[in-house]
Amino acid sequence: MKYKCIIVDDEPLARELIASHLAHFDNFELVASFENALKAYTFLESNTIDLMFLDIEMPLLKGNDFLKKLKNPPKVIFTTAYREYALEGYELNVIDYLLKPLTFDRFFVSIEKFKQLQIPKAPENSTNEDHIFVSSGSKNIKIVFDSILFIESLKDYITIHLENGKSHHLKQNISAFEKVLDSNFIRIHRSFIIQTKKLTAYSKNEVEINAVEIPIGSSYKEVWFDYLKGLK
């Protein structure tokens, strides 16, 4: 899974240092770098990113004012030489507030904070929980487990298919999402998790849910056969 990032900072050396630090993390891709917020604003109008490193004191438009203007902002890490903006930064729900000069060890902490936010939190007692909240854009959406038909993975994204015909498309790792599901779910393929209560037909090589045929992966057949034994 690759997280797309941009840098918005009017200082060339700061942009270079952030890019250098970021290059040490395999799952992060720097897709663009901007010297002012206006250029970044134009870019974000037609592009979706996961993480923005944002300076505050910049010409034309300050970073904090820029962030307030975004309707669906990405996750943000402030990078600045000024301590006095720290309180406002947290009020804007930024992940972290890095003071320049940016040391790698402190940068590493910020990256870890971001990564933790990408993992859905498992219920404290999943046997008593019947739902999960997932992040979609600026909203947290409640999904009742019993309404899920199956979960499908495609590269860095998963799609949660619901019995009402709706679906939710999220940037999420399927293995991480699997951990928060209850015992009614089983993974039968590297790209599919099904809810066993929704099965309408099955064979040795595939299952069917609401007329959708889902393959059983060769490395998951043992798990599938163990599940079938439990039905007898």
Salt bridges, closest charged atoms under 4 A:
ASP9 OD2 - LYS100 NZ 2.77
GLU11 OE1 - LYS100 NZ 3.67
GLU35 OE2 - LYS39 NZ 3.05
ASP50 OD2 - LYS171 NZ 2.88
ASP55 OD2 - LYS100 NZ 3.58
GLU57 OE2 - LYS62 NZ 3.36
GLU88 OE2 - LYS68 NZ 2.83
ASP96 OD2 - ARG106 NH1 2.72
ASP96 OD1 - LYS113 NZ 3.40
GLU112 OE2 - LYS115 NZ 3.24
ASP130 OD1 - HIS131 ND1 2.68
ASP146 OD1 - LYS197 NZ 2.74
GLU152 OE1 - HIS161 NE2 3.01
GLU163 OE1 - LYS198 NZ 3.03
GLU178 OE1 - ARG187 NH1 3.32
